């Protein structure tokens, strides 16, 4: 299979027919790399190769080392990998407490990761890479981010060194299809959701499709796109409630429904006699509960981080029980706040 993929001939198919000329073939000095789109061997091969790189990187001590303040357990995570999208962490209490130490650790980690990728024939794209430096200061109980001008340098195998873009913690960048920022900002993703909905409405109006086809597009195209990543956002209920305000009035006629129907019936599930439009606030609440139930208390890196975060919150508000059992209006002011 690998020999076939590496030395195959590739033609171009157009509206005028197939090309006569091709590229590739057995005469190539360097065969094509990769296992092909949709290959069943690709995921397992990616895991095998990535596991070696991750273990090497982890052995050097890079990553985020998080200690639970109550149980004392330690979790060591180098980052988050999804095919060619990688986020690397640099964090350790006691050793990386200053911005200078974190910057040096991040630069060393970047050098090692770049070298490990080069050993497999890969490389980091400097124009598609960026980084955040999170440094805090506290004033009158309010925590703020420090704006520190540091630079990370990427060594490129076939060119000059590249300086990676340093983003502010408040600036949201799309990662795995979701616009997020370290500060927990959600406005950019909610704005993208609204923009996506407006574009879909305009396309449906221009297409003059029958209501049955619009329903198919709504249920299988628009709705899944709006639900994607909702549980990871940190917005309040008011923001999600107002995100799609006014869009239902435009969507209902396209679905063959009178737009004067009361709002409660619009988002009520069809099982109970409603129209069944998406309620972004309800869907987000469901997503958050599902994520919490799926990962809390599990013996995984994510489960440990979640437990450690809750235990830190418990210490910060001075509670002997779970923070979720306490009155939010009464104790919320004790939790740390970012300005």
N, C-alpha and C positions, 0 to 999 in steps of 0.2 A: 504493500500500500504506500509506504513512504517513497519508494523508488518511482512509483507511478505519479505521485503528487509532485515530486521534486523535478521530474524531467518531462512533464506534460507540455503539449503544444497548446497555445492559447490563441484563439481567433476572436474577431469582433463581429457581433451580429447587429445589423442595423435594419432600418426599414427598406433598404435597397438590397438586402441579402447578406450573406456571410462574406467576410473578407477572404481574399485569396492568400494574402501573406499572414504569417503568424510569428510569434516569438516564443522562445523556450525550446524544448527538445533535448535530445541526448547529447548534443554538441556543446551544451553550456558547461563552462568551467565550474561555476558555483550553482548548485541546484536551488530551486525555490524552497524556502523554509516555511514551516507551518503545517497544520494538519487539515486545513480546509474548513470552509464555513459549514457548520452543522455536523461535523464529524463527532461520533460518539466517543472517540478516543481523545478528543481535545480537552474536555474538562478534567479527566483523570491525569492527562499528561501535564496540564497546567498546575494541578495540585502537587504532582511529584516534583516538578522543577521549582515551583514557588516555595515548597516546604524546605528545600535545601537552602535557598537564599534566606528565608525567614530564620531558620535555625542558626545559620552563620551570623546573621545580624544580631540575633538575640544573645548569642554566646558572647559577643563583644560588649554586652551590657547596655545596648541602645534601647530606647523605647520609654514607656511610661510605667513606673513602678508605684503602685497605689497600695497604701496600707489602710486597712479598716481600723478606725479609731477605737472601736469597742471590742471586736473579736481579735484584732491583731493580725489577721490573715493578710497575705501579700499577693498581689496580682501583677504579673509582668506581661504587658502587651506592647508590641512594637508599632502597631498601627492598624489600619484597615485596608484590605486588598480586595479588589473586585476586577478581575481580568487585568486590564492595563491602567486602571484607576487606583492609585495608591495614596493613602494619607499616612505619614510617619509622625510619631510622637516623640517628644523629648521632655520628660517630667520625672522628678524624683525629689521628694521632700528631704531636706537636710543636705543634699549634695548639689541640687540645682535650684537654689533659692534666689539667686541673683540673675538679672537680665544678661550679664556678661557670661555667666556660666552656662545659661541655657543657649545662648547664641553659639558659643564654642562647641557645645554638645551637638547642636543641630548641624553645624558645619561639618563636624567629624562624621556624624551619621550620614549626611548627604554624600560625603566622599566615599564612604564604605558602600552605601547602597548603589551608587553609580558604578563603582568597581565591580560589585557582584553582578549587576545587570550586564556590564560589558563582557564578563566571563561567559555569559550565555548567548552573546551576540546581540543583546539589546542595549538600549540607551534611554536616558531621560530627555524628554522634549522640553527644552528651556522655555520656549514660547508658550507652552501650555502648563507651566508649573508656577506656583506661587507659594507663599508661606505667611504664617501669622506668628508674631511674638506677643505673648500674653504676659504682661507685667502689670501689677496692681499697686495702688496706693489708697490708703484709707484716710478720710478727713471727716470728722464729726459723725462717724458711724456710716458714712457713705463711701462705697468702694468705687474707684474709677480706674480706667485703663491708662497706662503711661504711654506716651508717644515717644518711642526711642528709635532713632535712625540707625538701624543695623542693616548689613547686607550679607546675603548668602551667595556664594560663588559656586557655579556648577562647571565641572570639567567635562568638556565635550570631546569624544574620541577623535572626531575628524574636523575639529575647528577650534577657534579660540574659546577661552572661558566665558561663561555667560552669567550675568548677575540676575538672580531670580527676583521677581516682583514681590515686594513686601506690601501686603494688604493690611488695612486697618481692621481691628477686631469688629468694628461696626459695619464693615462693608460685606455684603452678601455675595457669594460666588456660587455658581451652580456646581454641585457635586452629586453625581449619580442622579441627575435629573431634578434635584431640589435646590433652590436658592437658600442657603443658610449662612450664618455668620457665627463666630465664637461667642459673641455677646448674647446669642439667642434671638437675634432679630428675625422677625417673621414677615415684615411688611412687604419685602420684595417678592416672596413666594406667593403671598395672597394677591398681590398686584398681578403676578403672572397668571394666577388662576382666573382672575377677572378678565384679563386680556384674552386668555384662551377661550373663555366662554363667549365673549363679545365677537371674536373672530368666527367661532362656530355658528353663532346666530346669523351673522352676515352671510356666511356660505350657504346656510340652509335657505335664507331668503332669496339669494341669487339663484339657487338651484331649482326652486319651484318643485320640490319633491312632494309626493303624496305623504300623508300623515304617517302611514305605516312605515315608510322608509326613514322618515325623520325619527320615529321612535327607535328603530334599529340603530341609527347613528347615535342617538342620545344614550341608549342603554349600554352599547358595546364600544363606543368611541369616546364620547365626551365624559360620561360619568366615571369610568375607570381612570381617566386622565386626571380628573379633579380629586379623586380619592387618593391618588398616589402620593405617599410621603406625608399625609395629613398628620399622622400620629407623632411625627418627629418635630413638629413645629411647637413653639413655646408661646403662641399668642393666647390672649384671653378670649372668652366666649363672645364678647361684644365685637371683636375684630372679625371673627369668622362669620358672625351673624349678619354683619353689614357688607361682607365681601361681595355677595351676589345680589345685593339689593337692586330691584328693578329689572333683573334679567328674566325672572319668571313670567312677568307681564308680557315679554316678547316671545318667550319660548312656547307658552301655552297655545296660541293660535297655530303655530307651526305643527303642533302635535294634534291638532283638531279639537282643542278644548277651549271653551269660552274663557277669556282672560279675566272676566269679572268674578270668577269663583273666589271665595274667601281663601286667605293664605293658609289657614289651618288645613283645608282640604287639599291644597296643592302639594304639600310635602308629606301628607299622610300616606302610609303604605297602601298599595292597592288591595292587600288582603282585608283591610278594614274599610274599603270603599273610597279611598283617596285616589289622587292622581298618580302619586309615586315619584314626584320630583325630588332631587337630592336636597337634604337639609345639611349644609356644611358643618354646622355646629354639632349636630347629633352624630354625623359620620366621624368627625374628629374625636369626639368623646369615646365612641366605640373603638376607634383605632388605638387611642391611648390606653384604654383598659386592656385591650388585647395584647399590646406590647408589654404592659406591666405584668399581666398574668403569665405571659409566655416566658419572661426572662427573670422575674424576681425569685430569688432563692435557688436559682439553678447553679450548678458547679461550673460555670463558664466565666470567661473574662468579662462579658457584658453583665452577667448576673452579679458578679462580685462588685463591679463598678456601681451598679444600681444600689446594692446593699450598703456599700461604703458611703455613697452620697446621702442616703437616708440617715445613716448613723451620724454623719457629720452634722446634718440638719438637727438631729435629736440633741446633740451636744450644744449646738449653737443657741437653741431656744431653751436649754436647760430642762429637758424632759426625761423622766424615767420610763416612759411608755412611748409607743410609736407616735410620731408627729401626726399621723393620719387620724388618730383617735382624739386629737385635741381641737379646740375651737379655733378656726382660722381667724375670725375677726379679733379674737382676744390675744393671740400669740404671733400673728404674722409680722408684727413690727420688730420682733426679736431676730428674725431671719435676716441674713446679710442682703444688702441691696446694692445694685450697681447704678451709678449716676448716669 
